[in-house]
Amino acid sequence: MQVSQLFNLKWFAGFFDGEGSVTLALGRYINKQGFRNPRLLVRISQNNTRILGLIKRRFKGGYISPDKHISFEYGNAERLLRKILPHLVVKKKAAELGLKHRELLNQKRVGGKGAGKGTPYSKAWQRKQMNLRKKLMRLNAKD
């Protein structure tokens, strides 16, 4: 398979529908309010590491793990999902929930401050994030 074939987003979306996943993984760190912020994580499993390398080159990012999957996090995951969303079928709802998470991250935090580090999120914002995570977990359990 050539990199040019991966430029076909319709083909890649179909590949992702079969081999990909979208999750909101809990972060390692607990903030002052006792909340672990979820992060957007997109993974694609594939035994053929050459294909994983082509995906990494095509989407200019991702981490290829020794257990044969490629992971995209945060903004890289968002950019990948935005590119393939119009062509997704099976994972479309999961991608939409992942993108909703990123939209919530871009909302202003408590006190009108921007997305600066260390500024606490409101309890309502935290509930929205956890509800999105639960919806995504239920959706993924069906796949």
N, C-alpha and C positions, 0 to 999 in steps of 0.2 A: 504494500500500500504506500502510495506517495503522499507527501504533505498536501499536494494540491487536492487530493480526494477529501482530506479533512477540511478544506475550505468550503466544501459543500455543507452548509449548516443543517440542511434537512437530513442528510445522511447521518451527521454527527448527533443530531437530536434523537434520531431513531436508535442509534448506538447507546446513547445516554439513557433513553427510556428502558433499555434492557440491562445495562451494566452499571448505571449510575445511581447515586443516592444523594439526598439533600437532608441534612440534619441541623439542628441547633444544639451544639455540644456545650455543656456547661464549662465555663472557664475554671482555671485552677485557683484563682484568687478570689477571696471573699472581701467585699468592700466593707466600709464602716457600718453599713446598715445590715450586714449579714447576708448580702445577696451576691450570688455568683452569676455574673453576666453571661448569657449564652452568646455563642459566636456561630456565624454561618459557616458550615463545612459542607463542601461538595466533594464527593469521592466517586471515582470510577475504578472498578476492579477489572483486571485483565491479566491473564497469564502470559500474554505476549508482551514482553517489556519493550519491544521495538514500537509497538502501537502506543504504549504509554509515553515513550520518548517523542513520538510524532505529535501527540496531544499537547505535551509540554511545549514543544516548539510552536505549534499552531496558536495556542492561547497565551503564549509568553508568560508562563508561570506554572505554579504547581510544584508539589514535592512528590517524587516517586519513592515509595517506601520499599523496603526489602520484601515485604509480603505481597508485592505485586498489585499495588493500587496507586493512583495519583490523587492527591488531595489539593484542593483550592480552599483558601480561607478568606474571610473578611471581604475586602474590596475585590480581590481576584475572583472569588466565588460569585460575587454580585455581577461582575462584568461578564463572566461566562454564562450565567443564567439569563441575563438580559439578551445576549446574542442568540441563544437557542430557544428562548421561551415561545416565540411565535410558532415554532415547529414541533414543540413537545406534545405528546398525547398522554402517555401513561404517567409521567412525572410532572405534568403541567401544574396541578394543584400544589404539589410539594414545592415547586420552584416559586410559585406565587407567594406561598407562605414565607419562604426564605427571603424573598425580596421585600415583603411587608416588614420583616424583622429589620432589614437594613434601613427602610424608611423610618421606622421608629427610632433607630439610632441617630438619624439625622435631625430629629426633632429637638427643640430646645430643652435643656435640663432645668431643674428646679432653680429659681432665682433669675431666670432669663439669661443665663450664661450659655454660651455655645458648647461645643463638644470637647471642651478642655478636660484634661485629665484631673481626676480627683473630685469633680463636682458630682454630688449624689443625684441619682435619679429619684423621681417621686415614687411613692408606693403604687400609685395607679399605673405608672409606666412599667414598673416591675411586674405587676399582675398581667398587663398586656403581653409582655415578653414571655412570661411563663405559660400563658394561655396559648400563644402561638406555638411554643415548644410542645405542649401537650397535643395540640391538633396535629402537628407534624408527626409526632410519635405514633398517634393513632392511625394516621394515614399510612405511614411506613409499615405498620404492623399488618396492614391489609395486603401489601405487595408480596 
